[in-house]
Amino acid sequence: MSRKTRAAAARLEPGRRASRRGIVHLVGAGPGDPELLTLRAVRRIREAEVAVCDHLVSEAILSLLPAKCERIYAGKERANHALPQDEINKLLVALAREGRRVVRLKGGDPYVFGRGGEEAEFLAQYGVDFEVVPGVTSASGAAAYAGIPLTHRDYTAAVTFVTGHRRNGRCDLDWAALARPSQTLVIYMGLATIAEIGENLVAHGRAADTPVAVIERATTSRQRVLVATLADVAARIEAEHIAAPALVIVGEVVRLRERLDWFDTARLLGDARSLPLAS
Ligand code: SAH
């Protein structure tokens, strides 16, 4: 039997699955627009045998999974964890131990506020092979599609990513550092705590009229961008019923949107730059 035939026969052998080594691919699905997936992400998604998905992953991306791929929803929403993190970790190990090719699909980049680090640690601890496929984090996606460069020599010397998520009941951030001028602040999961964040930044010296952008469903056909100031952003979010997922960008760079917006303008004009998109 030639090597080629042997390999083909081995592929057909029943029970081959269990003897094969499984692997977990931690794949960044980006902020929504499927065209922001990397080539490697697309390849891993198309080869998936089982996919464990976050709620932030768009339908358009899920539709790239093979029809026979098993899908497990591990959605995570504030105060509504479909599967607790330790169960997700155990599930990934169990699926890989069945010898399967597991794709763990996560919104944005797996290593930016996505608990990808915790999942990778767990896999490493249990000796499971894994790979991390970076994705476009929502800060990059939202900034590009809202016309707000995260850094610009005329306005910023630094950009900081923080989470607005409360820990032990409060938003525990280094306010003095974050309130310094000439920096862009990007807040993930910040809608629920934006009033507290705005007040603290102003109390620590950031100007109350510092511009703030809130980008809802960035990079999708339902993207909405609200531009406000530190003083009134919380009230404006409420008035305009902005809902998660939304990203907050604080800093002078927000003013550039007036000149650099291309996406919302393209959508208004029905321009090809805004198509095709995830809903
Ligand atoms: N790993 C993800 C972040 C997960 S935390 C990443 O790299 O982007 C979830 C938070 O990300 C949301 O609360 C929101 O602040 C932000 N986010 C994710 N997708 C978004 C989108 N399409 N539009 C706006 N914000 C988004």
py3Dmol code that shows the C-alpha trace and the ligand (Angstrom):
import py3Dmol

protein = """\
ATOM      1  CA  MET A   1       0.000   0.000   0.000  1.00  0.00           C
ATOM      2  CA  SER A   2       1.422   3.368  -0.960  1.00  0.00           C
ATOM      3  CA  ARG A   3       1.844   6.046   1.643  1.00  0.00           C
ATOM      4  CA  LYS A   4      -0.932   8.025   0.031  1.00  0.00           C
ATOM      5  CA  THR A   5      -3.425   5.113   0.143  1.00  0.00           C
ATOM      6  CA  ARG A   6      -2.490   4.326   3.731  1.00  0.00           C
ATOM      7  CA  ALA A   7      -3.151   7.904   4.709  1.00  0.00           C
ATOM      8  CA  ALA A   8      -6.522   7.828   2.924  1.00  0.00           C
ATOM      9  CA  ALA A   9      -7.469   4.537   4.617  1.00  0.00           C
ATOM     10  CA  ALA A  10      -6.466   5.870   8.006  1.00  0.00           C
ATOM     11  CA  ARG A  11      -8.749   8.809   7.460  1.00  0.00           C
ATOM     12  CA  LEU A  12     -11.725   6.445   6.980  1.00  0.00           C
ATOM     13  CA  GLU A  13     -11.000   4.242   9.969  1.00  0.00           C
ATOM     14  CA  PRO A  14     -13.780   4.294  12.543  1.00  0.00           C
ATOM     15  CA  GLY A  15     -12.616   5.530  15.907  1.00  0.00           C
ATOM     16  CA  ARG A  16      -9.830   7.533  14.340  1.00  0.00           C
ATOM     17  CA  ARG A  17     -11.266  10.596  16.037  1.00  0.00           C
ATOM     18  CA  ALA A  18     -10.564   9.526  19.572  1.00  0.00           C
ATOM     19  CA  SER A  19      -6.984   8.599  18.762  1.00  0.00           C
ATOM     20  CA  ARG A  20      -6.313  11.911  17.060  1.00  0.00           C
ATOM     21  CA  ARG A  21      -5.058  14.801  19.136  1.00  0.00           C
ATOM     22  CA  GLY A  22      -7.606  17.559  19.485  1.00  0.00           C
ATOM     23  CA  ILE A  23      -6.809  21.239  19.374  1.00  0.00           C
ATOM     24  CA  VAL A  24      -8.483  24.478  20.419  1.00  0.00           C
ATOM     25  CA  HIS A  25      -8.173  27.518  18.183  1.00  0.00           C
ATOM     26  CA  LEU A  26      -8.938  30.717  20.122  1.00  0.00           C
ATOM     27  CA  VAL A  27     -10.126  32.822  17.222  1.00  0.00           C
ATOM     28  CA  GLY A  28     -10.705  36.570  17.248  1.00  0.00           C
ATOM     29  CA  ALA A  29     -13.856  37.237  15.223  1.00  0.00           C
ATOM     30  CA  GLY A  30     -13.386  41.007  15.112  1.00  0.00           C
ATOM     31  CA  PRO A  31     -16.039  43.596  15.942  1.00  0.00           C
ATOM     32  CA  GLY A  32     -18.753  42.473  13.521  1.00  0.00           C
ATOM     33  CA  ASP A  33     -18.064  43.151   9.856  1.00  0.00           C
ATOM     34  CA  PRO A  34     -17.117  39.680   8.533  1.00  0.00           C
ATOM     35  CA  GLU A  35     -14.625  41.229   6.129  1.00  0.00           C
ATOM     36  CA  LEU A  36     -12.507  42.201   9.130  1.00  0.00           C
ATOM     37  CA  LEU A  37     -11.738  38.535   9.848  1.00  0.00           C
ATOM     38  CA  THR A  38      -8.152  37.507   9.189  1.00  0.00           C
ATOM     39  CA  LEU A  39      -7.467  34.890   6.513  1.00  0.00           C
ATOM     40  CA  ARG A  40      -6.411  32.497   9.233  1.00  0.00           C
ATOM     41  CA  ALA A  41      -9.625  33.065  11.195  1.00  0.00           C
ATOM     42  CA  VAL A  42     -11.657  32.250   8.080  1.00  0.00           C
ATOM     43  CA  ARG A  43      -9.635  29.071   7.524  1.00  0.00           C
ATOM     44  CA  ARG A  44     -10.060  27.914  11.124  1.00  0.00           C
ATOM     45  CA  ILE A  45     -13.790  28.689  11.046  1.00  0.00           C
ATOM     46  CA  ARG A  46     -14.238  26.727   7.799  1.00  0.00           C
ATOM     47  CA  GLU A  47     -12.378  23.724   9.242  1.00  0.00           C
ATOM     48  CA  ALA A  48     -14.159  23.722  12.608  1.00  0.00           C
ATOM     49  CA  GLU A  49     -15.715  20.502  13.887  1.00  0.00           C
ATOM     50  CA  VAL A  50     -17.197  22.158  16.938  1.00  0.00           C
ATOM     51  CA  ALA A  51     -17.509  25.874  17.658  1.00  0.00           C
ATOM     52  CA  VAL A  52     -17.956  27.469  21.064  1.00  0.00           C
ATOM     53  CA  CYS A  53     -19.291  30.969  20.394  1.00  0.00           C
ATOM     54  CA  ASP A  54     -19.617  34.248  22.269  1.00  0.00           C
ATOM     55  CA  HIS A  55     -22.812  36.251  21.922  1.00  0.00           C
ATOM     56  CA  LEU A  56     -20.874  39.099  20.293  1.00  0.00           C
ATOM     57  CA  VAL A  57     -20.036  37.031  17.208  1.00  0.00           C
ATOM     58  CA  SER A  58     -22.275  38.119  14.340  1.00  0.00           C
ATOM     59  CA  GLU A  59     -24.605  35.860  12.358  1.00  0.00           C
ATOM     60  CA  ALA A  60     -22.703  36.630   9.166  1.00  0.00           C
ATOM     61  CA  ILE A  61     -19.587  35.122  10.749  1.00  0.00           C
ATOM     62  CA  LEU A  62     -21.408  32.123  12.242  1.00  0.00           C
ATOM     63  CA  SER A  63     -22.742  31.376   8.761  1.00  0.00           C
ATOM     64  CA  LEU A  64     -19.150  30.610   7.663  1.00  0.00           C
ATOM     65  CA  LEU A  65     -19.075  27.546   9.946  1.00  0.00           C
ATOM     66  CA  PRO A  66     -19.512  24.238   8.077  1.00  0.00           C
ATOM     67  CA  ALA A  67     -23.096  22.941   8.130  1.00  0.00           C
ATOM     68  CA  LYS A  68     -22.027  19.809  10.031  1.00  0.00           C
ATOM     69  CA  CYS A  69     -20.073  21.739  12.658  1.00  0.00           C
ATOM     70  CA  GLU A  70     -21.587  21.453  16.132  1.00  0.00           C
ATOM     71  CA  ARG A  71     -22.320  24.876  17.662  1.00  0.00           C
ATOM     72  CA  ILE A  72     -22.279  25.582  21.357  1.00  0.00           C
ATOM     73  CA  TYR A  73     -23.467  28.946  22.606  1.00  0.00           C
ATOM     74  CA  ALA A  74     -21.397  30.224  25.487  1.00  0.00           C
ATOM     75  CA  GLY A  75     -22.785  33.754  25.233  1.00  0.00           C
ATOM     76  CA  LYS A  76     -21.733  36.252  27.778  1.00  0.00           C
ATOM     77  CA  GLU A  77     -23.826  39.266  28.518  1.00  0.00           C
ATOM     78  CA  ARG A  78     -23.591  41.483  31.531  1.00  0.00           C
ATOM     79  CA  ALA A  79     -25.454  39.810  34.400  1.00  0.00           C
ATOM     80  CA  ASN A  80     -26.537  36.983  32.088  1.00  0.00           C
ATOM     81  CA  HIS A  81     -23.716  34.522  31.724  1.00  0.00           C
ATOM     82  CA  ALA A  82     -25.016  31.679  29.586  1.00  0.00           C
ATOM     83  CA  LEU A  83     -22.099  29.508  30.716  1.00  0.00           C
ATOM     84  CA  PRO A  84     -19.856  30.447  33.641  1.00  0.00           C
ATOM     85  CA  GLN A  85     -16.201  30.916  32.689  1.00  0.00           C
ATOM     86  CA  ASP A  86     -14.943  27.811  34.495  1.00  0.00           C
ATOM     87  CA  GLU A  87     -17.499  25.694  32.628  1.00  0.00           C
ATOM     88  CA  ILE A  88     -16.362  27.146  29.325  1.00  0.00           C
ATOM     89  CA  ASN A  89     -12.770  26.287  30.258  1.00  0.00           C
ATOM     90  CA  LYS A  90     -13.698  22.703  31.161  1.00  0.00           C
ATOM     91  CA  LEU A  91     -15.820  22.334  28.055  1.00  0.00           C
ATOM     92  CA  LEU A  92     -12.922  23.365  25.804  1.00  0.00           C
ATOM     93  CA  VAL A  93     -10.670  20.767  27.417  1.00  0.00           C
ATOM     94  CA  ALA A  94     -13.325  18.041  27.155  1.00  0.00           C
ATOM     95  CA  LEU A  95     -14.035  18.739  23.475  1.00  0.00           C
ATOM     96  CA  ALA A  96     -10.345  18.745  22.587  1.00  0.00           C
ATOM     97  CA  ARG A  97      -9.861  15.474  24.463  1.00  0.00           C
ATOM     98  CA  GLU A  98     -12.468  13.902  22.190  1.00  0.00           C
ATOM     99  CA  GLY A  99      -9.908  14.523  19.470  1.00  0.00           C
ATOM    100  CA  ARG A 100     -11.874  17.306  17.830  1.00  0.00           C
ATOM    101  CA  ARG A 101     -10.862  20.488  16.084  1.00  0.00           C
ATOM    102  CA  VAL A 102     -12.433  23.100  18.351  1.00  0.00           C
ATOM    103  CA  VAL A 103     -12.883  26.741  17.402  1.00  0.00           C
ATOM    104  CA  ARG A 104     -13.486  29.101  20.283  1.00  0.00           C
ATOM    105  CA  LEU A 105     -14.950  32.149  18.554  1.00  0.00           C
ATOM    106  CA  LYS A 106     -14.591  35.370  20.492  1.00  0.00           C
ATOM    107  CA  GLY A 107     -15.607  38.925  19.643  1.00  0.00           C
ATOM    108  CA  GLY A 108     -12.789  41.296  18.707  1.00  0.00           C
ATOM    109  CA  ASP A 109      -9.375  40.047  19.793  1.00  0.00           C
ATOM    110  CA  PRO A 110      -9.213  37.077  22.194  1.00  0.00           C
ATOM    111  CA  TYR A 111      -6.566  38.738  24.336  1.00  0.00           C
ATOM    112  CA  VAL A 112      -8.262  42.111  24.803  1.00  0.00           C
ATOM    113  CA  PHE A 113     -10.851  41.984  27.611  1.00  0.00           C
ATOM    114  CA  GLY A 114     -12.067  38.692  26.254  1.00  0.00           C
ATOM    115  CA  ARG A 115     -10.866  36.260  28.910  1.00  0.00           C
ATOM    116  CA  GLY A 116      -8.825  34.575  26.198  1.00  0.00           C
ATOM    117  CA  GLY A 117      -5.887  34.671  28.590  1.00  0.00           C
ATOM    118  CA  GLU A 118      -7.806  32.667  31.184  1.00  0.00           C
ATOM    119  CA  GLU A 119      -8.886  30.108  28.601  1.00  0.00           C
ATOM    120  CA  ALA A 120      -5.359  29.725  27.245  1.00  0.00           C
ATOM    121  CA  GLU A 121      -3.992  29.289  30.785  1.00  0.00           C
ATOM    122  CA  PHE A 122      -6.502  26.538  31.463  1.00  0.00           C
ATOM    123  CA  LEU A 123      -5.702  24.739  28.197  1.00  0.00           C
ATOM    124  CA  ALA A 124      -1.986  24.972  28.905  1.00  0.00           C
ATOM    125  CA  GLN A 125      -2.516  23.647  32.409  1.00  0.00           C
ATOM    126  CA  TYR A 126      -4.371  20.598  31.063  1.00  0.00           C
ATOM    127  CA  GLY A 127      -1.878  19.972  28.294  1.00  0.00           C
ATOM    128  CA  VAL A 128      -4.315  20.729  25.476  1.00  0.00           C
ATOM    129  CA  ASP A 129      -2.833  22.015  22.204  1.00  0.00           C
ATOM    130  CA  PHE A 130      -4.057  25.473  21.362  1.00  0.00           C
ATOM    131  CA  GLU A 131      -3.482  28.332  18.964  1.00  0.00           C
ATOM    132  CA  VAL A 132      -4.461  32.003  19.244  1.00  0.00           C
ATOM    133  CA  VAL A 133      -5.660  33.841  16.149  1.00  0.00           C
ATOM    134  CA  PRO A 134      -5.661  37.590  16.803  1.00  0.00           C
ATOM    135  CA  GLY A 135      -8.637  39.648  15.714  1.00  0.00           C
ATOM    136  CA  VAL A 136      -9.429  43.292  15.108  1.00  0.00           C
ATOM    137  CA  THR A 137     -10.281  44.553  18.565  1.00  0.00           C
ATOM    138  CA  SER A 138     -13.399  46.700  18.783  1.00  0.00           C
ATOM    139  CA  ALA A 139     -11.298  49.766  19.649  1.00  0.00           C
ATOM    140  CA  SER A 140      -9.595  49.538  16.251  1.00  0.00           C
ATOM    141  CA  GLY A 141     -12.795  48.679  14.410  1.00  0.00           C
ATOM    142  CA  ALA A 142     -14.891  51.371  16.083  1.00  0.00           C
ATOM    143  CA  ALA A 143     -12.195  54.021  15.679  1.00  0.00           C
ATOM    144  CA  ALA A 144     -11.736  53.315  11.974  1.00  0.00           C
ATOM    145  CA  TYR A 145     -15.458  53.138  11.178  1.00  0.00           C
ATOM    146  CA  ALA A 146     -16.298  56.209  13.288  1.00  0.00           C
ATOM    147  CA  GLY A 147     -13.566  58.363  11.747  1.00  0.00           C
ATOM    148  CA  ILE A 148     -11.591  58.751  14.993  1.00  0.00           C
ATOM    149  CA  PRO A 149      -7.844  58.004  14.847  1.00  0.00           C
ATOM    150  CA  LEU A 150      -6.867  56.584  18.252  1.00  0.00           C
ATOM    151  CA  THR A 151      -3.611  58.491  18.130  1.00  0.00           C
ATOM    152  CA  HIS A 152      -2.686  61.641  16.248  1.00  0.00           C
ATOM    153  CA  ARG A 153       0.520  63.604  16.676  1.00  0.00           C
ATOM    154  CA  ASP A 154      -1.362  66.872  17.149  1.00  0.00           C
ATOM    155  CA  TYR A 155      -3.607  65.617  19.945  1.00  0.00           C
ATOM    156  CA  THR A 156      -2.348  62.522  21.715  1.00  0.00           C
ATOM    157  CA  ALA A 157       0.776  61.000  23.130  1.00  0.00           C
ATOM    158  CA  ALA A 158      -0.833  57.825  24.405  1.00  0.00           C
ATOM    159  CA  VAL A 159      -3.872  55.588  24.168  1.00  0.00           C
ATOM    160  CA  THR A 160      -5.165  53.534  27.067  1.00  0.00           C
ATOM    161  CA  PHE A 161      -7.686  50.676  26.959  1.00  0.00           C
ATOM    162  CA  VAL A 162      -9.700  50.150  30.137  1.00  0.00           C
ATOM    163  CA  THR A 163     -12.776  48.207  31.148  1.00  0.00           C
ATOM    164  CA  GLY A 164     -15.681  50.002  32.774  1.00  0.00           C
ATOM    165  CA  HIS A 165     -16.878  46.727  34.272  1.00  0.00           C
ATOM    166  CA  ARG A 166     -17.345  46.958  38.042  1.00  0.00           C
ATOM    167  CA  ARG A 167     -15.355  44.718  40.312  1.00  0.00           C
ATOM    168  CA  ASN A 168     -16.587  44.330  43.891  1.00  0.00           C
ATOM    169  CA  GLY A 169     -19.285  46.890  43.193  1.00  0.00           C
ATOM    170  CA  ARG A 170     -17.092  49.706  41.874  1.00  0.00           C
ATOM    171  CA  CYS A 171     -15.161  50.896  38.934  1.00  0.00           C
ATOM    172  CA  ASP A 172     -11.649  50.692  40.250  1.00  0.00           C
ATOM    173  CA  LEU A 173      -9.483  52.699  37.861  1.00  0.00           C
ATOM    174  CA  ASP A 174      -6.407  54.902  38.265  1.00  0.00           C
ATOM    175  CA  TRP A 175      -8.315  58.163  37.822  1.00  0.00           C
ATOM    176  CA  ALA A 176      -5.343  60.484  38.276  1.00  0.00           C
ATOM    177  CA  ALA A 177      -3.473  58.737  35.447  1.00  0.00           C
ATOM    178  CA  LEU A 178      -6.511  58.546  33.180  1.00  0.00           C
ATOM    179  CA  ALA A 179      -7.412  62.201  33.701  1.00  0.00           C
ATOM    180  CA  ARG A 180      -4.119  63.470  32.274  1.00  0.00           C
ATOM    181  CA  PRO A 181      -4.601  65.483  29.078  1.00  0.00           C
ATOM    182  CA  SER A 182      -3.170  64.527  25.660  1.00  0.00           C
ATOM    183  CA  GLN A 183      -4.258  60.943  25.811  1.00  0.00           C
ATOM    184  CA  THR A 184      -7.021  58.890  24.290  1.00  0.00           C
ATOM    185  CA  LEU A 185      -9.010  56.693  26.596  1.00  0.00           C
ATOM    186  CA  VAL A 186     -10.944  53.726  25.220  1.00  0.00           C
ATOM    187  CA  ILE A 187     -13.514  52.184  27.523  1.00  0.00           C
ATOM    188  CA  TYR A 188     -14.782  48.664  26.890  1.00  0.00           C
ATOM    189  CA  MET A 189     -17.990  47.592  28.677  1.00  0.00           C
ATOM    190  CA  GLY A 190     -18.441  51.148  29.847  1.00  0.00           C
ATOM    191  CA  LEU A 191     -22.145  51.889  29.321  1.00  0.00           C
ATOM    192  CA  ALA A 192     -23.331  50.953  32.801  1.00  0.00           C
ATOM    193  CA  THR A 193     -20.619  52.946  34.558  1.00  0.00           C
ATOM    194  CA  ILE A 194     -20.195  55.912  32.219  1.00  0.00           C
ATOM    195  CA  ALA A 195     -21.685  58.437  34.674  1.00  0.00           C
ATOM    196  CA  GLU A 196     -19.229  57.346  37.370  1.00  0.00           C
ATOM    197  CA  ILE A 197     -16.340  57.374  34.887  1.00  0.00           C
ATOM    198  CA  GLY A 198     -17.164  60.875  33.584  1.00  0.00           C
ATOM    199  CA  GLU A 199     -17.490  62.308  37.094  1.00  0.00           C
ATOM    200  CA  ASN A 200     -14.221  60.791  38.267  1.00  0.00           C
ATOM    201  CA  LEU A 201     -12.271  61.990  35.238  1.00  0.00           C
ATOM    202  CA  VAL A 202     -13.559  65.546  35.684  1.00  0.00           C
ATOM    203  CA  ALA A 203     -12.960  65.431  39.457  1.00  0.00           C
ATOM    204  CA  HIS A 204      -9.344  64.451  38.737  1.00  0.00           C
ATOM    205  CA  GLY A 205      -8.767  67.285  36.316  1.00  0.00           C
ATOM    206  CA  ARG A 206      -9.885  66.263  32.833  1.00  0.00           C
ATOM    207  CA  ALA A 207     -11.828  69.123  31.212  1.00  0.00           C
ATOM    208  CA  ALA A 208     -15.605  68.688  31.415  1.00  0.00           C
ATOM    209  CA  ASP A 209     -15.913  69.635  27.740  1.00  0.00           C
ATOM    210  CA  THR A 210     -13.514  66.874  26.596  1.00  0.00           C
ATOM    211  CA  PRO A 211     -15.229  65.232  23.617  1.00  0.00           C
ATOM    212  CA  VAL A 212     -16.494  61.675  23.989  1.00  0.00           C
ATOM    213  CA  ALA A 213     -17.743  59.322  21.277  1.00  0.00           C
ATOM    214  CA  VAL A 214     -19.935  56.333  21.966  1.00  0.00           C
ATOM    215  CA  ILE A 215     -20.003  53.807  19.153  1.00  0.00           C
ATOM    216  CA  GLU A 216     -22.795  51.253  19.252  1.00  0.00           C
ATOM    217  CA  ARG A 217     -22.510  48.050  17.162  1.00  0.00           C
ATOM    218  CA  ALA A 218     -19.360  49.318  15.517  1.00  0.00           C
ATOM    219  CA  THR A 219     -18.561  48.145  11.968  1.00  0.00           C
ATOM    220  CA  THR A 220     -22.039  46.714  11.371  1.00  0.00           C
ATOM    221  CA  SER A 221     -24.884  48.078   9.282  1.00  0.00           C
ATOM    222  CA  ARG A 222     -26.529  49.120  12.542  1.00  0.00           C
ATOM    223  CA  GLN A 223     -23.586  51.218  13.783  1.00  0.00           C
ATOM    224  CA  ARG A 224     -24.609  54.408  15.632  1.00  0.00           C
ATOM    225  CA  VAL A 225     -22.192  57.073  16.826  1.00  0.00           C
ATOM    226  CA  LEU A 226     -23.011  59.565  19.537  1.00  0.00           C
ATOM    227  CA  VAL A 227     -20.677  62.512  20.130  1.00  0.00           C
ATOM    228  CA  ALA A 228     -20.970  64.216  23.521  1.00  0.00           C
ATOM    229  CA  THR A 229     -18.735  65.616  26.269  1.00  0.00           C
ATOM    230  CA  LEU A 230     -17.570  64.183  29.579  1.00  0.00           C
ATOM    231  CA  ALA A 231     -20.156  66.344  31.309  1.00  0.00           C
ATOM    232  CA  ASP A 232     -23.221  65.184  29.393  1.00  0.00           C
ATOM    233  CA  VAL A 233     -22.352  61.772  27.930  1.00  0.00           C
ATOM    234  CA  ALA A 234     -24.312  59.724  30.482  1.00  0.00           C
ATOM    235  CA  ALA A 235     -27.502  61.739  29.928  1.00  0.00           C
ATOM    236  CA  ARG A 236     -27.095  61.625  26.139  1.00  0.00           C
ATOM    237  CA  ILE A 237     -26.630  57.825  26.164  1.00  0.00           C
ATOM    238  CA  GLU A 238     -29.850  57.496  28.098  1.00  0.00           C
ATOM    239  CA  ALA A 239     -31.741  59.962  25.902  1.00  0.00           C
ATOM    240  CA  GLU A 240     -30.643  58.212  22.723  1.00  0.00           C
ATOM    241  CA  HIS A 241     -31.128  54.684  24.105  1.00  0.00           C
ATOM    242  CA  ILE A 242     -27.633  53.552  23.218  1.00  0.00           C
ATOM    243  CA  ALA A 243     -27.283  49.871  24.098  1.00  0.00           C
ATOM    244  CA  ALA A 244     -24.500  47.281  24.301  1.00  0.00           C
ATOM    245  CA  PRO A 245     -22.251  46.456  22.616  1.00  0.00           C
ATOM    246  CA  ALA A 246     -20.865  49.958  22.666  1.00  0.00           C
ATOM    247  CA  LEU A 247     -17.407  51.386  22.984  1.00  0.00           C
ATOM    248  CA  VAL A 248     -16.516  54.757  24.501  1.00  0.00           C
ATOM    249  CA  ILE A 249     -13.648  56.902  23.192  1.00  0.00           C
ATOM    250  CA  VAL A 250     -12.586  59.931  25.241  1.00  0.00           C
ATOM    251  CA  GLY A 251     -10.172  62.572  23.968  1.00  0.00           C
ATOM    252  CA  GLU A 252      -9.478  65.397  21.544  1.00  0.00           C
ATOM    253  CA  VAL A 253      -9.164  62.922  18.630  1.00  0.00           C
ATOM    254  CA  VAL A 254     -12.964  62.590  18.699  1.00  0.00           C
ATOM    255  CA  ARG A 255     -13.162  66.021  17.017  1.00  0.00           C
ATOM    256  CA  LEU A 256     -11.549  64.538  13.905  1.00  0.00           C
ATOM    257  CA  ARG A 257     -14.724  62.581  13.180  1.00  0.00           C
ATOM    258  CA  GLU A 258     -16.212  65.739  11.690  1.00  0.00           C
ATOM    259  CA  ARG A 259     -13.649  65.548   8.894  1.00  0.00           C
ATOM    260  CA  LEU A 260     -12.743  61.864   8.808  1.00  0.00           C
ATOM    261  CA  ASP A 261     -16.039  60.032   8.919  1.00  0.00           C
ATOM    262  CA  TRP A 262     -16.285  57.920   5.779  1.00  0.00           C
ATOM    263  CA  PHE A 263     -18.413  54.987   6.866  1.00  0.00           C
ATOM    264  CA  ASP A 264     -21.631  56.645   8.004  1.00  0.00           C
ATOM    265  CA  THR A 265     -21.402  59.043   5.065  1.00  0.00           C
ATOM    266  CA  ALA A 266     -20.905  56.122   2.664  1.00  0.00           C
ATOM    267  CA  ARG A 267     -23.909  54.380   4.161  1.00  0.00           C
ATOM    268  CA  LEU A 268     -26.072  57.459   3.704  1.00  0.00           C
ATOM    269  CA  LEU A 269     -25.034  57.646   0.075  1.00  0.00           C
ATOM    270  CA  GLY A 270     -25.407  53.886  -0.469  1.00  0.00           C
ATOM    271  CA  ASP A 271     -21.729  53.863  -1.450  1.00  0.00           C
ATOM    272  CA  ALA A 272     -20.019  50.488  -2.031  1.00  0.00           C
ATOM    273  CA  ARG A 273     -17.474  51.112   0.750  1.00  0.00           C
ATOM    274  CA  SER A 274     -20.135  50.261   3.299  1.00  0.00           C
ATOM    275  CA  LEU A 275     -21.045  46.850   1.788  1.00  0.00           C
ATOM    276  CA  PRO A 276     -21.260  43.933   2.440  1.00  0.00           C
ATOM    277  CA  LEU A 277     -21.806  44.033   6.148  1.00  0.00           C
ATOM    278  CA  ALA A 278     -22.973  42.026   9.095  1.00  0.00           C
ATOM    279  CA  SER A 279     -26.328  43.003  10.501  1.00  0.00           C
TER     280      SER A 279
END
"""
ligand_1 = """\
26
SAH
N -12.395 40.941 22.988
C -13.288 42.023 22.607
C -13.845 42.766 23.793
C -14.752 41.936 24.674
S -15.447 42.869 25.981
C -12.539 42.965 21.668
O -11.338 42.823 21.467
O -13.171 43.858 21.107
C -16.985 43.343 25.268
C -17.004 44.820 24.989
O -16.330 45.100 23.774
C -18.387 45.407 24.794
O -19.004 45.694 26.021
C -18.065 46.671 24.022
O -17.558 47.685 24.869
C -16.930 46.194 23.139
N -17.398 45.787 21.817
C -17.280 44.572 21.252
N -17.804 44.561 19.998
C -18.258 45.809 19.773
C -18.902 46.453 18.680
N -19.169 45.800 17.531
N -19.220 47.754 18.807
C -18.931 48.434 19.925
N -18.346 47.885 20.993
C -18.005 46.594 20.917
"""
view = py3Dmol.view(width=600, height=400)
view.addModel(protein, "pdb")
view.setStyle({"model": 0}, {"cartoon": {"style": "trace"}})
view.addModel(ligand_1, "xyz")
view.setStyle({"model": 1}, {"stick": {}})
view.zoomTo()
view.show()
